Amino acid sequence: MNHPMQSVSDIPPLIATSVVRDSEQDQTHGGGCIVDPASQSVQQVNDWNTTNNDGSGHSRDRGLRSSPLVFLFMLLLSVAAFADSLQAKAHAKAANDVKWQSYVFFSWYDGWGQHSVWGIGNLKASSNEGFAICGGRKISIVPSYDTHADLRAPMPFQSKEFAAAYNKEILRLLHLQNVRCTFEFLE
C-alpha cells in the first residue's frame, strides 16, 4: 500500500473461510468468503456443502480459519472505524466552535517551550502563551497534552490525530469565511 490507511474503505478485500462440521450433508458446511470493507459486503465464493464431503462424525462451526488474517482484518476494521469516529468528532467540535467563535488550536506541549500544533507546525511559546492571529483575532494555542508532565498516554480527545483533524478543520472552516491565520513557526 502506498499510503497510510485513513478509513475503512482503504482496507483491501480479504479472504476468510469458515468450517461447519455437521453430521448431515444438506446442512451448510461453511465455505470461502471475500470480505470487502470498502463496500461493507461479504460474498461467499465457495460452499463446502456443494462438495463431496459426507460430514460424518462432525459437530459444529469451528469458526473462521486463517485466524491471523481475520484477526488482523477485525483489528484494522476497528482501528479504521475508531479513526473515522475520532475524525468525525473533531470535525463536529470544530464546526461548533467556529459557529460560536470559541475555537482554539490544540497542541502537545513539550515542557520546554515548544508546541507541536498538530496538522499545522511547531511553535515556540510557553505553555499558556502560544497563539495565532486569525482575521485580526488572537486565538490561543492550548496544550491538550503535556509530553513532559503527563505520565499517562493521551486519551483519544488528546491524541495527535484528534488535534490534527480539529486544527485542520478549523483552518478549513475559517478559510471558507475568508479568514486567514498566521503562526510564528520554528525554523
N, C-alpha and C positions, 0 to 999 in steps of 0.2 A: 504494500500500500504506500502510495507516495505522499499522503497527507494524513495527519492525525485524525482519529475518529472524533467527531463532534456531535453526532446524533445517531439514533438507532438506524437511520437509513444508510449510514456509512458502513454498517456491518455487512460483509458479503454473505450470500446464501451458504448454508451449511447442510451437511448430510447427517442424518441421525437414523438409527434403527431401533426397533422395539421388538421384543420377542415375547409372545404369549404362548405359554406351554399349556395347552388344554388337552383333555382326553378325547374330544370329539373333533373330527376333521372339519366339519362345517362351521365351527366357531373360529373366529379370527385368530390368526397366529402371528399377528404383528406384520412388520414389513419395513421397507426403507422409505424415508421421507426426505424431502428437501424443505428446509425451513428458511424462508426469506424474510428477514427482519424489515427490509425496506417496504415490502407490500403487506407485512404482517400476515403472511399466509403460510400454510403447511400443505404440501402436496405429497400424497402417498404415491410413490412411483413403483413400489413392489409390495405385493401382498403375499405373505408366506402361505396363506390359506389356499392359494391357487397352485401351489407346487405339490409335488408328490410326497408330502410329509404326512405320515399316518398319525402322528401326535400321541402314540401310545406311551403311557406312563408319565405323562407330563402334567404339570399342575397349573400355575397361574402366571401372569405377566411378570417378567423378570426386569422390566423397566427398560430405559433407554440404554443402548450399547454405545460404544465409543465414548464412554463417560467422560474422559478428559476433555474431549472436544465439546460435548454437550455442556459440561460444567463451565468451560471457558465461554461458550455461547451465552449461557444464562448469566454469567458474571458480566460479560460485556454488555448484554442487554440491560441489566440492572444499572450498570455504571452510566451507560448512554441515556437511559431514561432519567436517572438522577441528575445528570448534567443538563438534559433538556429542561427538567423541572427547575433546577437551580437558575438556569439562564432565564427562564420564563418569570421566576420570582424577581430576579434582578431587574428585568425589563419592566415588570409591573410596578416595582418600587420606584424606579427611575421616572416612569411616566407620572406617577402620583406626586413625587417630589418636585418635578418640574411644574406640574399643574399648580401646586401650592407654593412654588418658589422657595422650597425648603431643602433644596439639594445641596450636596457636598460632593467631594471626591474622596473615595476610600483608598487608603494606602496601608502598607505594612511599614512600621517604623522600626529601625534597627537599634534604637537606643543611643546612637552616636551621631545624630543629626542628619540622617538620610531617610527619606520616604521613598518607597517603591510604590508609585501611583500606577497600579496595575492597568495595563492596556494603554498607558499614556507615556510614562517615563519615570526617571528618578529625579528627586527634588531635594535640595539641601535646605533644611529648616529644623528647628527644634520640634519637639513632639506636638505642641499646640500652636505653632506659629506658621505652619505651611498654608499657603493659599494660592489661588489662581484668580485672575481678573476675567470675568465673563460679562461682556456687554456693559462694562463700567462698574460692575458689582464685584466686591471682594468675596470670593467663595472659599470656604475653609477646606483644607485637606485634612481629613480625620483618620487617624490610625485605627483601623478595625482590628489590628493585631500588632503586638509589640514583640518582635523576634528576640529582643534582649531580655524582656521581663516576663513574658507569658511562658509558663512552664508546661502547659498542655498544648497539644496540637490544636490548630484553629478549628472552630466549629464551621459548619457549612456556610453560614452567612458571613464568616470571617475569611473564607478561602480566597485564594488568588483568583480563581475562576469567577466567583461571585463579584468580587471587586472589579475585575476587568470587564465583565458583562455590564455591570451597573455604570461604571465610568464611561465606557464607550457609548452606551445608550443615552446617558446624559448629554454627551457631546453631540450625538446624532440628533436628539430632540431639540437642543439649542440651535444647532445648525439649521434645522427646518424653520426656526424663528429668526434666522439671520443674526444670531448671537454667536460671537466668536470668543474663545477663551485663550488666554496667554498664560504660560507657565514659565518659570525660571528653572530650566533643567540643568542638571550637572553636565559638565563637558565630558 
